[in-house]
Amino acid sequence: MSDDLDTKASIRHDSIEDMAIKALKAGCNYLLMADVDDHIMRVADEIQNLMKTDNHFFKHVSNSANKIRKLADKYS
C-alpha cells in the first residue's frame, strides 16, 4: 500500500501520474490519494495507457487487482 501520493512530500517534483506508476512498479498493490481535481482520472488514464504497451506492467496490475479482490471477498 502506498502512502498518500498527492502530498507535497510524496510528489516532490514528479506528477501524480508518475508517482502512481513508480509506486505500482515498486510493488504496491493499493494506491492512496485524495480525490482532488482530476487526479484519480489522470492516474487511471496513465495506468491504462501503460498497460496497453507494457505486458509486464499489465500482468503486475492484473495480479494486484486479483489480490485486492480476494482480500475484499475475505472480509465481505
C-alpha positions in Angstrom: 0.0 0.0 0.0 1.4 3.4 -0.9 1.5 6.5 1.2 -0.8 9.4 0.2 0.5 10.0 -3.3 -0.7 13.6 -3.7 1.1 15.2 -0.7 4.0 17.5 -1.4 6.3 15.2 0.4 5.4 12.3 -1.9 5.2 14.1 -5.2 8.2 16.4 -4.8 9.0 17.3 -8.5 7.0 14.4 -10.1 3.5 14.4 -11.3 0.8 12.4 -9.5 0.7 10.1 -12.5 4.5 9.4 -12.3 4.3 8.8 -8.6 1.4 6.3 -9.1 3.3 4.4 -11.8 6.5 4.3 -9.7 4.6 3.0 -6.7 2.9 0.2 -8.7 6.2 -0.7 -10.3 7.8 -0.8 -6.9 5.3 -3.4 -5.8 2.3 -1.5 -4.4 -1.0 -3.2 -4.8 -3.1 -0.3 -3.5 -2.6 3.4 -4.1 -3.8 6.1 -1.7 -4.7 9.5 -2.9 -7.2 12.2 -2.2 -10.0 12.8 -4.8 -8.6 16.2 -5.7 -9.4 17.9 -9.1 -8.9 15.2 -11.7 -6.1 13.3 -10.1 -7.9 9.9 -10.0 -8.9 10.1 -13.6 -5.4 11.2 -14.7 -3.8 8.4 -12.8 -6.3 5.8 -14.1 -5.7 7.0 -17.7 -2.0 6.7 -17.3 -2.2 3.2 -15.8 -4.5 2.1 -18.6 -2.2 3.6 -21.3 0.9 1.9 -19.8 -1.0 -1.4 -19.5 -1.6 -1.3 -23.3 2.1 -1.0 -24.1 3.9 -2.9 -21.3 2.9 -6.5 -20.9 4.9 -6.9 -17.6 3.1 -3.9 -16.1 -0.2 -5.3 -17.4 0.5 -8.6 -15.5 1.5 -6.8 -12.4 -1.6 -4.6 -12.3 -3.8 -7.6 -13.0 -2.2 -9.6 -10.2 -2.6 -6.6 -7.8 -6.3 -6.3 -8.8 -6.8 -10.0 -8.1 -5.1 -9.7 -4.7 -7.4 -6.8 -3.7 -10.5 -8.7 -4.9 -9.5 -11.7 -2.8 -8.9 -9.6 0.2 -12.3 -7.8 -0.3 -14.0 -11.2 -0.6 -12.4 -12.4 2.6 -13.8 -9.5 4.6 -17.2 -9.0 3.0 
